[in-house]
């Protein structure tokens, strides 16, 4: 699974770097280093959205913040990987 976090100007200002750190921590905590890669991506074209934009494989999810990241990780990463 590939996760790209937008680091374009708008998402940078909305906190994309803490999101990257939190994702890497969650991946490590769950032992998914061989299953999930996290990378930075320039603009995902969702600049008018609230929060940070994240692309999980081919799906863009918007509005990601430190407050809702664990829900995203559980529902979009753990459930898919553990199937």
PDB file of N, CA, C and O in Angstrom:
ATOM      1  N   UNK A   1       0.843  -1.165   0.000  1.00  0.00           N
ATOM      2  CA  UNK A   1       0.000   0.000   0.000  1.00  0.00           C
ATOM      3  C   UNK A   1       0.890   1.229   0.000  1.00  0.00           C
ATOM      4  O   UNK A   1       1.882   1.290   0.726  1.00  0.00           O
ATOM      5  N   UNK A   2       0.531   2.206  -0.816  1.00  0.00           N
ATOM      6  CA  UNK A   2       1.268   3.453  -0.899  1.00  0.00           C
ATOM      7  C   UNK A   2       0.411   4.602  -0.384  1.00  0.00           C
ATOM      8  O   UNK A   2      -0.735   4.776  -0.797  1.00  0.00           O
ATOM      9  N   UNK A   3       0.985   5.378   0.521  1.00  0.00           N
ATOM     10  CA  UNK A   3       0.309   6.549   1.054  1.00  0.00           C
ATOM     11  C   UNK A   3       1.156   7.762   0.723  1.00  0.00           C
ATOM     12  O   UNK A   3       2.335   7.822   1.071  1.00  0.00           O
ATOM     13  N   UNK A   4       0.546   8.735   0.046  1.00  0.00           N
ATOM     14  CA  UNK A   4       1.220   9.992  -0.280  1.00  0.00           C
ATOM     15  C   UNK A   4       0.522  11.117   0.463  1.00  0.00           C
ATOM     16  O   UNK A   4      -0.700  11.254   0.399  1.00  0.00           O
ATOM     17  N   UNK A   5       1.294  11.907   1.157  1.00  0.00           N
ATOM     18  CA  UNK A   5       0.753  13.046   1.896  1.00  0.00           C
ATOM     19  C   UNK A   5       1.142  14.312   1.155  1.00  0.00           C
ATOM     20  O   UNK A   5       2.317  14.528   0.856  1.00  0.00           O
ATOM     21  N   UNK A   6       0.166  15.143   0.862  1.00  0.00           N
ATOM     22  CA  UNK A   6       0.425  16.388   0.155  1.00  0.00           C
ATOM     23  C   UNK A   6       1.264  17.318   1.027  1.00  0.00           C
ATOM     24  O   UNK A   6       0.962  17.533   2.201  1.00  0.00           O
ATOM     25  N   UNK A   7       2.324  17.864   0.428  1.00  0.00           N
ATOM     26  CA  UNK A   7       3.141  18.852   1.126  1.00  0.00           C
ATOM     27  C   UNK A   7       3.162  20.163   0.344  1.00  0.00           C
ATOM     28  O   UNK A   7       4.039  21.004   0.544  1.00  0.00           O
ATOM     29  N   UNK A   8       2.180  20.327  -0.552  1.00  0.00           N
ATOM     30  CA  UNK A   8       2.056  21.592  -1.278  1.00  0.00           C
ATOM     31  C   UNK A   8       1.792  22.721  -0.290  1.00  0.00           C
ATOM     32  O   UNK A   8       1.562  22.470   0.893  1.00  0.00           O
ATOM     33  N   UNK A   9       1.822  23.938  -0.757  1.00  0.00           N
ATOM     34  CA  UNK A   9       1.724  25.105   0.121  1.00  0.00           C
ATOM     35  C   UNK A   9       0.527  25.062   1.068  1.00  0.00           C
ATOM     36  O   UNK A   9       0.681  25.271   2.271  1.00  0.00           O
ATOM     37  N   UNK A  10      -0.661  24.793   0.534  1.00  0.00           N
ATOM     38  CA  UNK A  10      -1.867  24.803   1.376  1.00  0.00           C
ATOM     39  C   UNK A  10      -1.816  23.697   2.422  1.00  0.00           C
ATOM     40  O   UNK A  10      -2.104  23.948   3.592  1.00  0.00           O
ATOM     41  N   UNK A  11      -1.458  22.484   2.029  1.00  0.00           N
ATOM     42  CA  UNK A  11      -1.412  21.374   2.983  1.00  0.00           C
ATOM     43  C   UNK A  11      -0.265  21.541   3.977  1.00  0.00           C
ATOM     44  O   UNK A  11      -0.384  21.155   5.140  1.00  0.00           O
ATOM     45  N   UNK A  12       0.843  22.117   3.516  1.00  0.00           N
ATOM     46  CA  UNK A  12       1.946  22.392   4.435  1.00  0.00           C
ATOM     47  C   UNK A  12       1.462  23.294   5.568  1.00  0.00           C
ATOM     48  O   UNK A  12       1.747  23.045   6.739  1.00  0.00           O
ATOM     49  N   UNK A  13       0.731  24.339   5.205  1.00  0.00           N
ATOM     50  CA  UNK A  13       0.211  25.269   6.213  1.00  0.00           C
ATOM     51  C   UNK A  13      -0.837  24.623   7.114  1.00  0.00           C
ATOM     52  O   UNK A  13      -1.044  25.067   8.243  1.00  0.00           O
ATOM     53  N   UNK A  14      -1.497  23.581   6.621  1.00  0.00           N
ATOM     54  CA  UNK A  14      -2.522  22.880   7.403  1.00  0.00           C
ATOM     55  C   UNK A  14      -1.941  21.757   8.249  1.00  0.00           C
ATOM     56  O   UNK A  14      -2.676  21.106   8.992  1.00  0.00           O
ATOM     57  N   UNK A  15      -0.616  21.514   8.150  1.00  0.00           N
ATOM     58  CA  UNK A  15       0.023  20.548   9.033  1.00  0.00           C
ATOM     59  C   UNK A  15       0.390  19.215   8.428  1.00  0.00           C
ATOM     60  O   UNK A  15       0.278  18.189   9.098  1.00  0.00           O
ATOM     61  N   UNK A  16       0.828  19.197   7.178  1.00  0.00           N
ATOM     62  CA  UNK A  16       1.150  17.921   6.541  1.00  0.00           C
ATOM     63  C   UNK A  16       2.354  17.214   7.169  1.00  0.00           C
ATOM     64  O   UNK A  16       2.384  15.983   7.201  1.00  0.00           O
ATOM     65  N   UNK A  17       3.331  17.945   7.661  1.00  0.00           N
ATOM     66  CA  UNK A  17       4.514  17.276   8.210  1.00  0.00           C
ATOM     67  C   UNK A  17       4.207  16.497   9.490  1.00  0.00           C
ATOM     68  O   UNK A  17       4.701  15.380   9.638  1.00  0.00           O
ATOM     69  N   UNK A  18       3.416  17.033  10.415  1.00  0.00           N
ATOM     70  CA  UNK A  18       3.022  16.189  11.561  1.00  0.00           C
ATOM     71  C   UNK A  18       2.223  14.955  11.136  1.00  0.00           C
ATOM     72  O   UNK A  18       2.335  13.904  11.766  1.00  0.00           O
ATOM     73  N   UNK A  19       1.423  15.070  10.084  1.00  0.00           N
ATOM     74  CA  UNK A  19       0.654  13.924   9.580  1.00  0.00           C
ATOM     75  C   UNK A  19       1.613  12.837   9.093  1.00  0.00           C
ATOM     76  O   UNK A  19       1.406  11.657   9.376  1.00  0.00           O
ATOM     77  N   UNK A  20       2.654  13.229   8.368  1.00  0.00           N
ATOM     78  CA  UNK A  20       3.644  12.258   7.890  1.00  0.00           C
ATOM     79  C   UNK A  20       4.296  11.550   9.072  1.00  0.00           C
ATOM     80  O   UNK A  20       4.431  10.326   9.067  1.00  0.00           O
ATOM     81  N   UNK A  21       4.694  12.306  10.073  1.00  0.00           N
ATOM     82  CA  UNK A  21       5.329  11.725  11.263  1.00  0.00           C
ATOM     83  C   UNK A  21       4.393  10.764  11.976  1.00  0.00           C
ATOM     84  O   UNK A  21       4.805   9.676  12.379  1.00  0.00           O
ATOM     85  N   UNK A  22       3.141  11.160  12.133  1.00  0.00           N
ATOM     86  CA  UNK A  22       2.168  10.303  12.806  1.00  0.00           C
ATOM     87  C   UNK A  22       1.913   9.021  12.017  1.00  0.00           C
ATOM     88  O   UNK A  22       1.778   7.949  12.606  1.00  0.00           O
ATOM     89  N   UNK A  23       1.846   9.121  10.699  1.00  0.00           N
ATOM     90  CA  UNK A  23       1.649   7.928   9.864  1.00  0.00           C
ATOM     91  C   UNK A  23       2.828   6.972   9.997  1.00  0.00           C
ATOM     92  O   UNK A  23       2.639   5.765  10.147  1.00  0.00           O
ATOM     93  N   UNK A  24       4.034   7.506   9.942  1.00  0.00           N
ATOM     94  CA  UNK A  24       5.222   6.658  10.082  1.00  0.00           C
ATOM     95  C   UNK A  24       5.234   5.970  11.443  1.00  0.00           C
ATOM     96  O   UNK A  24       5.595   4.798  11.544  1.00  0.00           O
ATOM     97  N   UNK A  25       4.845   6.687  12.480  1.00  0.00           N
ATOM     98  CA  UNK A  25       4.781   6.097  13.820  1.00  0.00           C
ATOM     99  C   UNK A  25       3.741   4.975  13.877  1.00  0.00           C
ATOM    100  O   UNK A  25       4.000   3.918  14.453  1.00  0.00           O
ATOM    101  N   UNK A  26       2.565   5.202  13.282  1.00  0.00           N
ATOM    102  CA  UNK A  26       1.505   4.188  13.285  1.00  0.00           C
ATOM    103  C   UNK A  26       1.925   2.946  12.499  1.00  0.00           C
ATOM    104  O   UNK A  26       1.633   1.820  12.901  1.00  0.00           O
ATOM    105  N   UNK A  27       2.602   3.157  11.391  1.00  0.00           N
ATOM    106  CA  UNK A  27       3.082   2.035  10.580  1.00  0.00           C
ATOM    107  C   UNK A  27       4.082   1.210  11.383  1.00  0.00           C
ATOM    108  O   UNK A  27       4.008  -0.018  11.403  1.00  0.00           O
ATOM    109  N   UNK A  28       5.004   1.881  12.034  1.00  0.00           N
ATOM    110  CA  UNK A  28       6.016   1.201  12.846  1.00  0.00           C
ATOM    111  C   UNK A  28       5.375   0.471  14.021  1.00  0.00           C
ATOM    112  O   UNK A  28       5.711  -0.680  14.298  1.00  0.00           O
ATOM    113  N   UNK A  29       4.464   1.131  14.704  1.00  0.00           N
ATOM    114  CA  UNK A  29       3.793   0.552  15.873  1.00  0.00           C
ATOM    115  C   UNK A  29       3.047  -0.729  15.511  1.00  0.00           C
ATOM    116  O   UNK A  29       2.961  -1.653  16.319  1.00  0.00           O
ATOM    117  N   UNK A  30       2.509  -0.780  14.296  1.00  0.00           N
ATOM    118  CA  UNK A  30       1.738  -1.936  13.850  1.00  0.00           C
ATOM    119  C   UNK A  30       2.556  -2.927  13.029  1.00  0.00           C
ATOM    120  O   UNK A  30       2.007  -3.887  12.489  1.00  0.00           O
ATOM    121  N   UNK A  31       3.862  -2.701  12.932  1.00  0.00           N
ATOM    122  CA  UNK A  31       4.732  -3.626  12.215  1.00  0.00           C
ATOM    123  C   UNK A  31       4.451  -3.734  10.728  1.00  0.00           C
ATOM    124  O   UNK A  31       4.582  -4.808  10.141  1.00  0.00           O
ATOM    125  N   UNK A  32       4.065  -2.626  10.121  1.00  0.00           N
ATOM    126  CA  UNK A  32       3.663  -2.649   8.711  1.00  0.00           C
ATOM    127  C   UNK A  32       4.719  -2.057   7.777  1.00  0.00           C
ATOM    128  O   UNK A  32       4.399  -1.678   6.650  1.00  0.00           O
ATOM    129  N   UNK A  33       5.952  -1.974   8.222  1.00  0.00           N
ATOM    130  CA  UNK A  33       7.004  -1.352   7.426  1.00  0.00           C
ATOM    131  C   UNK A  33       7.181  -2.009   6.060  1.00  0.00           C
ATOM    132  O   UNK A  33       7.558  -1.333   5.103  1.00  0.00           O
ATOM    133  N   UNK A  34       6.921  -3.297   5.949  1.00  0.00           N
ATOM    134  CA  UNK A  34       7.070  -3.998   4.676  1.00  0.00           C
ATOM    135  C   UNK A  34       5.814  -3.942   3.814  1.00  0.00           C
ATOM    136  O   UNK A  34       5.836  -4.341   2.650  1.00  0.00           O
ATOM    137  N   UNK A  35       4.718  -3.445   4.387  1.00  0.00           N
ATOM    138  CA  UNK A  35       3.439  -3.433   3.677  1.00  0.00           C
ATOM    139  C   UNK A  35       2.977  -2.051   3.239  1.00  0.00           C
ATOM    140  O   UNK A  35       2.202  -1.926   2.290  1.00  0.00           O
ATOM    141  N   UNK A  36       3.443  -1.019   3.920  1.00  0.00           N
ATOM    142  CA  UNK A  36       2.951   0.338   3.671  1.00  0.00           C
ATOM    143  C   UNK A  36       4.139   1.283   3.518  1.00  0.00           C
ATOM    144  O   UNK A  36       5.062   1.275   4.332  1.00  0.00           O
ATOM    145  N   UNK A  37       4.102   2.090   2.470  1.00  0.00           N
ATOM    146  CA  UNK A  37       5.112   3.129   2.308  1.00  0.00           C
ATOM    147  C   UNK A  37       4.441   4.494   2.373  1.00  0.00           C
ATOM    148  O   UNK A  37       3.336   4.690   1.867  1.00  0.00           O
ATOM    149  N   UNK A  38       5.132   5.423   3.004  1.00  0.00           N
ATOM    150  CA  UNK A  38       4.640   6.795   3.109  1.00  0.00           C
ATOM    151  C   UNK A  38       5.613   7.689   2.362  1.00  0.00           C
ATOM    152  O   UNK A  38       6.829   7.580   2.521  1.00  0.00           O
ATOM    153  N   UNK A  39       5.064   8.566   1.554  1.00  0.00           N
ATOM    154  CA  UNK A  39       5.894   9.518   0.838  1.00  0.00           C
ATOM    155  C   UNK A  39       5.206  10.873   0.816  1.00  0.00           C
ATOM    156  O   UNK A  39       4.010  10.992   1.084  1.00  0.00           O
ATOM    157  N   UNK A  40       5.983  11.875   0.495  1.00  0.00           N
ATOM    158  CA  UNK A  40       5.448  13.224   0.341  1.00  0.00           C
ATOM    159  C   UNK A  40       5.107  13.433  -1.127  1.00  0.00           C
ATOM    160  O   UNK A  40       5.767  12.891  -2.014  1.00  0.00           O
ATOM    161  N   UNK A  41       4.079  14.217  -1.369  1.00  0.00           N
ATOM    162  CA  UNK A  41       3.645  14.493  -2.730  1.00  0.00           C
ATOM    163  C   UNK A  41       3.326  15.973  -2.844  1.00  0.00           C
ATOM    164  O   UNK A  41       2.785  16.581  -1.920  1.00  0.00           O
ATOM    165  N   UNK A  42       3.665  16.538  -3.981  1.00  0.00           N
ATOM    166  CA  UNK A  42       3.234  17.910  -4.177  1.00  0.00           C
ATOM    167  C   UNK A  42       1.748  17.911  -4.490  1.00  0.00           C
ATOM    168  O   UNK A  42       1.134  16.845  -4.520  1.00  0.00           O
ATOM    169  N   UNK A  43       1.180  19.015  -4.711  1.00  0.00           N
ATOM    170  CA  UNK A  43      -0.260  19.251  -4.749  1.00  0.00           C
ATOM    171  C   UNK A  43      -1.073  18.091  -5.331  1.00  0.00           C
ATOM    172  O   UNK A  43      -0.795  17.593  -6.422  1.00  0.00           O
ATOM    173  N   UNK A  44      -2.084  17.682  -4.566  1.00  0.00           N
ATOM    174  CA  UNK A  44      -3.013  16.647  -5.009  1.00  0.00           C
ATOM    175  C   UNK A  44      -4.293  17.262  -5.575  1.00  0.00           C
ATOM    176  O   UNK A  44      -5.254  16.547  -5.861  1.00  0.00           O
ATOM    177  N   UNK A  45      -4.306  18.597  -5.737  1.00  0.00           N
ATOM    178  CA  UNK A  45      -5.428  19.276  -6.374  1.00  0.00           C
ATOM    179  C   UNK A  45      -6.652  19.452  -5.510  1.00  0.00           C
ATOM    180  O   UNK A  45      -7.748  19.653  -6.033  1.00  0.00           O
ATOM    181  N   UNK A  46      -6.499  19.383  -4.208  1.00  0.00           N
ATOM    182  CA  UNK A  46      -7.635  19.514  -3.300  1.00  0.00           C
ATOM    183  C   UNK A  46      -7.442  20.702  -2.347  1.00  0.00           C
ATOM    184  O   UNK A  46      -7.843  20.637  -1.185  1.00  0.00           O
ATOM    185  N   UNK A  47      -6.843  21.756  -2.828  1.00  0.00           N
ATOM    186  CA  UNK A  47      -6.430  22.880  -1.977  1.00  0.00           C
ATOM    187  C   UNK A  47      -7.573  23.581  -1.261  1.00  0.00           C
ATOM    188  O   UNK A  47      -7.351  24.197  -0.219  1.00  0.00           O
ATOM    189  N   UNK A  48      -8.777  23.506  -1.786  1.00  0.00           N
ATOM    190  CA  UNK A  48      -9.891  24.198  -1.141  1.00  0.00           C
ATOM    191  C   UNK A  48     -10.487  23.391   0.019  1.00  0.00           C
ATOM    192  O   UNK A  48     -11.359  23.885   0.734  1.00  0.00           O
ATOM    193  N   UNK A  49     -10.027  22.173   0.204  1.00  0.00           N
ATOM    194  CA  UNK A  49     -10.531  21.323   1.284  1.00  0.00           C
ATOM    195  C   UNK A  49      -9.939  21.739   2.617  1.00  0.00           C
ATOM    196  O   UNK A  49      -8.856  22.320   2.676  1.00  0.00           O
ATOM    197  N   UNK A  50     -10.657  21.437   3.676  1.00  0.00           N
ATOM    198  CA  UNK A  50     -10.102  21.639   5.012  1.00  0.00           C
ATOM    199  C   UNK A  50      -9.151  20.498   5.305  1.00  0.00           C
ATOM    200  O   UNK A  50      -9.370  19.373   4.858  1.00  0.00           O
ATOM    201  N   UNK A  51      -8.123  20.773   6.035  1.00  0.00           N
ATOM    202  CA  UNK A  51      -7.185  19.734   6.424  1.00  0.00           C
ATOM    203  C   UNK A  51      -6.259  19.329   5.294  1.00  0.00           C
ATOM    204  O   UNK A  51      -6.261  19.921   4.215  1.00  0.00           O
ATOM    205  N   UNK A  52      -5.476  18.316   5.567  1.00  0.00           N
ATOM    206  CA  UNK A  52      -4.448  17.831   4.650  1.00  0.00           C
ATOM    207  C   UNK A  52      -5.037  16.775   3.709  1.00  0.00           C
ATOM    208  O   UNK A  52      -5.912  16.000   4.097  1.00  0.00           O
ATOM    209  N   UNK A  53      -4.547  16.757   2.478  1.00  0.00           N
ATOM    210  CA  UNK A  53      -4.969  15.745   1.511  1.00  0.00           C
ATOM    211  C   UNK A  53      -3.979  14.583   1.528  1.00  0.00           C
ATOM    212  O   UNK A  53      -2.765  14.785   1.562  1.00  0.00           O
ATOM    213  N   UNK A  54      -4.516  13.370   1.503  1.00  0.00           N
ATOM    214  CA  UNK A  54      -3.715  12.159   1.541  1.00  0.00           C
ATOM    215  C   UNK A  54      -4.217  11.238   0.432  1.00  0.00           C
ATOM    216  O   UNK A  54      -5.424  11.079   0.248  1.00  0.00           O
ATOM    217  N   UNK A  55      -3.293  10.640  -0.296  1.00  0.00           N
ATOM    218  CA  UNK A  55      -3.659   9.683  -1.347  1.00  0.00           C
ATOM    219  C   UNK A  55      -3.259   8.290  -0.873  1.00  0.00           C
ATOM    220  O   UNK A  55      -2.085   8.025  -0.614  1.00  0.00           O
ATOM    221  N   UNK A  56      -4.238   7.410  -0.764  1.00  0.00           N
ATOM    222  CA  UNK A  56      -4.004   6.027  -0.367  1.00  0.00           C
ATOM    223  C   UNK A  56      -4.228   5.178  -1.607  1.00  0.00           C
ATOM    224  O   UNK A  56      -5.352   5.031  -2.088  1.00  0.00           O
ATOM    225  N   UNK A  57      -3.134   4.622  -2.113  1.00  0.00           N
ATOM    226  CA  UNK A  57      -3.131   3.964  -3.417  1.00  0.00           C
ATOM    227  C   UNK A  57      -3.709   4.941  -4.442  1.00  0.00           C
ATOM    228  O   UNK A  57      -3.046   5.929  -4.755  1.00  0.00           O
ATOM    229  N   UNK A  58      -4.890   4.720  -4.972  1.00  0.00           N
ATOM    230  CA  UNK A  58      -5.435   5.616  -5.996  1.00  0.00           C
ATOM    231  C   UNK A  58      -6.563   6.510  -5.495  1.00  0.00           C
ATOM    232  O   UNK A  58      -7.196   7.196  -6.297  1.00  0.00           O
ATOM    233  N   UNK A  59      -6.831   6.521  -4.202  1.00  0.00           N
ATOM    234  CA  UNK A  59      -7.943   7.288  -3.649  1.00  0.00           C
ATOM    235  C   UNK A  59      -7.433   8.476  -2.843  1.00  0.00           C
ATOM    236  O   UNK A  59      -6.592   8.321  -1.957  1.00  0.00           O
ATOM    237  N   UNK A  60      -7.949   9.663  -3.156  1.00  0.00           N
ATOM    238  CA  UNK A  60      -7.582  10.861  -2.412  1.00  0.00           C
ATOM    239  C   UNK A  60      -8.592  11.070  -1.290  1.00  0.00           C
ATOM    240  O   UNK A  60      -9.802  11.054  -1.512  1.00  0.00           O
ATOM    241  N   UNK A  61      -8.070  11.267  -0.085  1.00  0.00           N
ATOM    242  CA  UNK A  61      -8.888  11.542   1.094  1.00  0.00           C
ATOM    243  C   UNK A  61      -8.501  12.932   1.576  1.00  0.00           C
ATOM    244  O   UNK A  61      -7.315  13.236   1.711  1.00  0.00           O
ATOM    245  N   UNK A  62      -9.489  13.773   1.835  1.00  0.00           N
ATOM    246  CA  UNK A  62      -9.205  15.141   2.256  1.00  0.00           C
ATOM    247  C   UNK A  62      -9.644  15.368   3.696  1.00  0.00           C
ATOM    248  O   UNK A  62     -10.358  14.557   4.286  1.00  0.00           O
ATOM    249  N   UNK A  63      -9.204  16.473   4.236  1.00  0.00           N
ATOM    250  CA  UNK A  63      -9.633  16.856   5.579  1.00  0.00           C
ATOM    251  C   UNK A  63      -8.917  16.119   6.692  1.00  0.00           C
ATOM    252  O   UNK A  63      -9.450  16.012   7.796  1.00  0.00           O
ATOM    253  N   UNK A  64      -7.728  15.609   6.435  1.00  0.00           N
ATOM    254  CA  UNK A  64      -7.010  14.840   7.447  1.00  0.00           C
ATOM    255  C   UNK A  64      -6.300  15.784   8.409  1.00  0.00           C
ATOM    256  O   UNK A  64      -5.646  16.742   7.998  1.00  0.00           O
ATOM    257  N   UNK A  65      -6.444  15.491   9.690  1.00  0.00           N
ATOM    258  CA  UNK A  65      -5.828  16.279  10.751  1.00  0.00           C
ATOM    259  C   UNK A  65      -5.293  15.321  11.809  1.00  0.00           C
ATOM    260  O   UNK A  65      -5.621  14.135  11.784  1.00  0.00           O
ATOM    261  N   UNK A  66      -4.483  15.809  12.729  1.00  0.00           N
ATOM    262  CA  UNK A  66      -4.020  14.928  13.808  1.00  0.00           C
ATOM    263  C   UNK A  66      -5.172  14.311  14.592  1.00  0.00           C
ATOM    264  O   UNK A  66      -5.050  13.205  15.117  1.00  0.00           O
ATOM    265  N   UNK A  67      -6.277  15.020  14.668  1.00  0.00           N
ATOM    266  CA  UNK A  67      -7.431  14.534  15.432  1.00  0.00           C
ATOM    267  C   UNK A  67      -8.145  13.360  14.770  1.00  0.00           C
ATOM    268  O   UNK A  67      -8.702  12.514  15.470  1.00  0.00           O
ATOM    269  N   UNK A  68      -8.144  13.287  13.445  1.00  0.00           N
ATOM    270  CA  UNK A  68      -8.865  12.196  12.778  1.00  0.00           C
ATOM    271  C   UNK A  68      -7.948  11.203  12.062  1.00  0.00           C
ATOM    272  O   UNK A  68      -8.433  10.294  11.387  1.00  0.00           O
ATOM    273  N   UNK A  69      -6.640  11.364  12.199  1.00  0.00           N
ATOM    274  CA  UNK A  69      -5.713  10.475  11.509  1.00  0.00           C
ATOM    275  C   UNK A  69      -5.826   9.030  11.980  1.00  0.00           C
ATOM    276  O   UNK A  69      -5.764   8.114  11.160  1.00  0.00           O
ATOM    277  N   UNK A  70      -5.989   8.806  13.277  1.00  0.00           N
ATOM    278  CA  UNK A  70      -6.064   7.424  13.763  1.00  0.00           C
ATOM    279  C   UNK A  70      -7.286   6.706  13.185  1.00  0.00           C
ATOM    280  O   UNK A  70      -7.215   5.514  12.885  1.00  0.00           O
ATOM    281  N   UNK A  71      -8.388   7.408  13.029  1.00  0.00           N
ATOM    282  CA  UNK A  71      -9.581   6.806  12.409  1.00  0.00           C
ATOM    283  C   UNK A  71      -9.304   6.443  10.953  1.00  0.00           C
ATOM    284  O   UNK A  71      -9.676   5.361  10.500  1.00  0.00           O
ATOM    285  N   UNK A  72      -8.658   7.339  10.226  1.00  0.00           N
ATOM    286  CA  UNK A  72      -8.292   7.054   8.845  1.00  0.00           C
ATOM    287  C   UNK A  72      -7.368   5.847   8.780  1.00  0.00           C
ATOM    288  O   UNK A  72      -7.562   4.961   7.947  1.00  0.00           O
ATOM    289  N   UNK A  73      -6.370   5.806   9.646  1.00  0.00           N
ATOM    290  CA  UNK A  73      -5.406   4.709   9.628  1.00  0.00           C
ATOM    291  C   UNK A  73      -6.097   3.385   9.919  1.00  0.00           C
ATOM    292  O   UNK A  73      -5.840   2.384   9.251  1.00  0.00           O
ATOM    293  N   UNK A  74      -6.965   3.384  10.908  1.00  0.00           N
ATOM    294  CA  UNK A  74      -7.661   2.142  11.260  1.00  0.00           C
ATOM    295  C   UNK A  74      -8.575   1.668  10.139  1.00  0.00           C
ATOM    296  O   UNK A  74      -8.569   0.488   9.789  1.00  0.00           O
ATOM    297  N   UNK A  75      -9.359   2.581   9.576  1.00  0.00           N
ATOM    298  CA  UNK A  75     -10.363   2.201   8.575  1.00  0.00           C
ATOM    299  C   UNK A  75      -9.816   2.003   7.170  1.00  0.00           C
ATOM    300  O   UNK A  75     -10.328   1.167   6.425  1.00  0.00           O
ATOM    301  N   UNK A  76      -8.799   2.744   6.797  1.00  0.00           N
ATOM    302  CA  UNK A  76      -8.308   2.703   5.411  1.00  0.00           C
ATOM    303  C   UNK A  76      -7.005   1.962   5.250  1.00  0.00           C
ATOM    304  O   UNK A  76      -6.618   1.622   4.132  1.00  0.00           O
ATOM    305  N   UNK A  77      -6.307   1.702   6.369  1.00  0.00           N
ATOM    306  CA  UNK A  77      -5.028   1.000   6.258  1.00  0.00           C
ATOM    307  C   UNK A  77      -5.106  -0.356   6.967  1.00  0.00           C
ATOM    308  O   UNK A  77      -4.932  -1.395   6.331  1.00  0.00           O
ATOM    309  N   UNK A  78      -5.360  -0.353   8.253  1.00  0.00           N
ATOM    310  CA  UNK A  78      -5.364  -1.604   9.009  1.00  0.00           C
ATOM    311  C   UNK A  78      -6.389  -2.599   8.501  1.00  0.00           C
ATOM    312  O   UNK A  78      -6.075  -3.779   8.340  1.00  0.00           O
ATOM    313  N   UNK A  79      -7.608  -2.147   8.245  1.00  0.00           N
ATOM    314  CA  UNK A  79      -8.648  -3.064   7.778  1.00  0.00           C
ATOM    315  C   UNK A  79      -8.325  -3.662   6.421  1.00  0.00           C
ATOM    316  O   UNK A  79      -8.672  -4.812   6.152  1.00  0.00           O
ATOM    317  N   UNK A  80      -7.671  -2.905   5.571  1.00  0.00           N
ATOM    318  CA  UNK A  80      -7.312  -3.379   4.230  1.00  0.00           C
ATOM    319  C   UNK A  80      -6.126  -4.339   4.310  1.00  0.00           C
ATOM    320  O   UNK A  80      -6.144  -5.399   3.685  1.00  0.00           O
ATOM    321  N   UNK A  81      -5.110  -3.980   5.065  1.00  0.00           N
ATOM    322  CA  UNK A  81      -3.899  -4.787   5.169  1.00  0.00           C
ATOM    323  C   UNK A  81      -4.192  -6.125   5.871  1.00  0.00           C
ATOM    324  O   UNK A  81      -3.648  -7.158   5.480  1.00  0.00           O
ATOM    325  N   UNK A  82      -5.036  -6.110   6.891  1.00  0.00           N
ATOM    326  CA  UNK A  82      -5.274  -7.316   7.697  1.00  0.00           C
ATOM    327  C   UNK A  82      -6.326  -8.235   7.094  1.00  0.00           C
ATOM    328  O   UNK A  82      -6.654  -9.258   7.697  1.00  0.00           O
ATOM    329  N   UNK A  83      -6.865  -7.905   5.924  1.00  0.00           N
ATOM    330  CA  UNK A  83      -7.862  -8.782   5.293  1.00  0.00           C
ATOM    331  C   UNK A  83      -7.240 -10.075   4.875  1.00  0.00           C
ATOM    332  O   UNK A  83      -7.922 -10.940   4.326  1.00  0.00           O
TER     333      UNK A  83
END
